[in-house]
Amino acid sequence: MEVEDEMILEDDLDVLDIIEFGFPRHLYIRPNYIEEMDDLSFYRRFRLTKPTTISLLEMIEVQLEFDNDCNNSVSPINQLLTALLFYASSAHQLNIGDLMHMDQSTVSRIVKKVSEVLASLHNQFIKMPTSPEELLSDQNNFYRVARFPRIIGCIDGTHIKIRSPGESDIMYIT
């Protein structure tokens, strides 16, 4: 009976510790994949070269920084790499968290934040034709490269509604 009482008392003390101090925090030591991985492994995992990743980081780093380093905050480079890994793989956030040494909920917040920051750069990288001459030039270039008529742009992996060129409509259904 005395052993049971001690176990119950110990459990109660653990509960009181959690109430008073909160759940124990995890301090992760996160790897620096830019330095640790060779170029080919890095490209295979993140789908960008190291120089491209560093250039991208320079564009968005200020928006990803935290004011202080309390709570073991995730560095901008690790935030970017976490999002890139999510974009480049079919892995679940839990698996990405294991690789990046962070919790799944942190991965989720980071992917959302980095995605919003990257989307805010759209005006710098996505250009649509602004005149009839540019439109015609883009259409001709697409046709010359890939034999796609009347196309002015494409997005990888996304279906875009196109107008049928009129002949052989069935060939253009996606």
C-alpha positions as CSV (number, residue, x, y, z in Angstrom):
1,M,0.0,0.0,0.0
2,E,2.9,2.4,0.8
3,V,4.3,1.9,-2.7
4,E,1.0,2.8,-4.3
5,D,0.7,5.9,-2.1
6,E,4.2,7.0,-3.2
7,M,3.3,6.5,-6.9
8,I,0.1,8.5,-6.5
9,L,1.9,11.3,-4.7
10,E,4.6,11.4,-7.4
11,D,1.9,11.6,-10.1
12,D,0.2,14.4,-8.2
13,L,3.5,16.3,-7.9
14,D,4.0,15.9,-11.7
15,V,0.6,17.4,-12.3
16,L,1.3,20.3,-9.9
17,D,4.6,20.9,-11.8
18,I,2.7,21.1,-15.1
19,I,0.1,23.4,-13.6
20,E,2.8,25.7,-12.1
21,F,5.4,25.6,-14.8
22,G,3.6,24.4,-17.9
23,F,4.6,21.5,-20.1
24,P,8.3,21.0,-20.7
25,R,9.5,22.9,-23.8
26,H,11.4,21.1,-26.5
27,L,14.7,22.8,-27.5
28,Y,15.6,21.7,-31.0
29,I,19.1,21.9,-32.4
30,R,18.3,22.5,-36.1
31,P,20.7,21.5,-38.9
32,N,22.1,23.9,-41.4
33,Y,21.4,22.1,-44.6
34,I,23.0,24.8,-46.7
35,E,26.4,24.0,-45.1
36,E,25.8,20.3,-44.3
37,M,24.5,19.0,-47.7
38,D,26.4,18.7,-50.9
39,D,24.9,20.5,-53.9
40,L,23.3,17.6,-55.5
41,S,21.6,16.3,-52.3
42,F,20.4,19.8,-51.6
43,Y,18.9,20.2,-55.0
44,R,17.2,16.8,-54.9
45,R,15.6,17.5,-51.6
46,F,14.7,21.2,-51.9
47,R,14.4,21.5,-55.8
48,L,16.4,24.7,-55.8
49,T,20.2,25.2,-56.0
50,K,22.0,26.7,-53.0
51,P,22.7,30.0,-54.7
52,T,19.1,30.4,-55.8
53,T,18.0,29.6,-52.3
54,I,20.3,32.2,-50.8
55,S,19.1,34.8,-53.3
56,L,15.5,34.0,-52.4
57,L,16.4,34.2,-48.7
58,E,17.9,37.7,-49.2
59,M,14.6,38.9,-50.8
60,I,12.4,37.7,-47.9
61,E,14.7,37.4,-44.8
62,V,13.5,40.6,-43.2
63,Q,9.9,39.4,-43.3
64,L,10.7,36.1,-41.7
65,E,12.9,37.4,-38.8
66,F,11.7,37.5,-35.3
67,D,12.5,40.5,-33.0
68,N,14.2,38.3,-30.5
69,D,15.5,34.8,-30.1
70,C,13.3,33.8,-27.2
71,N,11.5,30.5,-27.5
72,N,14.2,29.0,-29.7
73,S,12.7,30.8,-32.8
74,V,13.2,29.3,-36.2
75,S,15.8,31.1,-38.3
76,P,14.7,32.6,-41.7
77,I,16.8,30.1,-43.6
78,N,15.2,27.2,-41.8
79,Q,11.8,28.7,-42.4
80,L,12.5,28.9,-46.1
81,L,14.0,25.4,-46.3
82,T,11.0,24.0,-44.4
83,A,8.6,25.6,-46.9
84,L,10.7,24.5,-49.9
85,L,10.8,21.0,-48.6
86,F,7.0,21.0,-48.2
87,Y,6.5,22.4,-51.7
88,A,9.1,19.9,-53.3
89,S,8.0,16.7,-51.6
90,S,4.8,14.8,-51.1
91,A,5.7,14.4,-47.4
92,H,3.4,15.2,-44.6
93,Q,4.1,18.1,-42.2
94,L,4.9,15.6,-39.4
95,N,7.7,14.0,-41.5
96,I,9.0,17.4,-42.6
97,G,9.0,18.4,-38.9
98,D,11.1,15.3,-38.1
99,L,13.6,16.2,-40.7
100,M,13.8,19.9,-39.8
101,H,13.7,19.2,-36.1
102,M,10.5,21.0,-35.3
103,D,6.9,20.2,-34.4
104,Q,4.2,19.6,-37.0
105,S,2.3,22.7,-35.9
106,T,5.4,24.8,-36.4
107,V,5.8,23.4,-39.9
108,S,2.2,24.4,-40.6
109,R,2.7,28.0,-39.4
110,I,6.0,28.3,-41.3
111,V,4.5,27.0,-44.6
112,K,1.6,29.5,-44.3
113,K,3.9,32.4,-43.4
114,V,6.5,31.7,-46.1
115,S,3.8,31.1,-48.7
116,E,2.3,34.5,-48.0
117,V,5.7,36.2,-48.1
118,L,6.5,34.5,-51.4
119,A,3.1,35.4,-52.9
120,S,3.7,39.0,-52.0
121,L,6.6,39.0,-54.5
122,H,4.3,38.1,-57.4
123,N,4.6,41.5,-59.1
124,Q,8.3,41.0,-59.4
125,F,8.1,37.7,-61.1
126,I,4.8,37.2,-62.8
127,K,4.3,39.4,-65.8
128,M,1.3,39.4,-68.1
129,P,1.2,41.0,-71.5
130,T,0.0,44.6,-71.3
131,S,-0.4,45.4,-75.0
132,P,-1.8,43.6,-78.0
133,E,1.7,43.4,-79.4
134,E,3.1,41.7,-76.3
135,L,0.1,39.3,-76.3
136,L,0.7,38.3,-79.9
137,S,4.5,37.9,-79.3
138,D,3.9,35.7,-76.3
139,Q,1.4,33.5,-78.2
140,N,3.9,33.2,-81.1
141,N,6.7,32.2,-78.7
142,F,4.6,29.5,-77.1
143,Y,3.6,28.2,-80.4
144,R,7.2,28.2,-81.7
145,V,8.5,26.3,-78.6
146,A,5.7,23.9,-77.9
147,R,3.1,24.1,-80.7
148,F,0.5,25.4,-78.3
149,P,-1.8,27.9,-80.1
150,R,-3.1,31.0,-78.5
151,I,-1.3,30.5,-75.1
152,I,0.1,33.4,-73.2
153,G,1.4,31.7,-70.1
154,C,1.5,28.5,-68.1
155,I,1.8,27.4,-64.5
156,D,3.4,24.1,-63.7
157,G,1.0,21.4,-62.6
158,T,-2.1,23.6,-62.9
159,H,-4.9,23.4,-65.5
160,I,-5.7,26.7,-67.1
161,K,-8.9,27.4,-69.0
162,I,-8.0,28.0,-72.7
163,R,-10.1,29.2,-75.6
164,S,-10.3,26.6,-78.3
165,P,-8.5,27.6,-81.5
166,G,-11.7,26.5,-83.3
167,E,-10.5,23.4,-85.2
168,S,-10.3,20.0,-83.6
169,D,-11.8,21.2,-80.3
170,I,-11.4,17.7,-78.8
171,M,-7.6,17.9,-78.9
172,Y,-7.6,20.8,-76.4
173,I,-9.8,19.4,-73.6
174,T,-7.8,18.8,-70.4
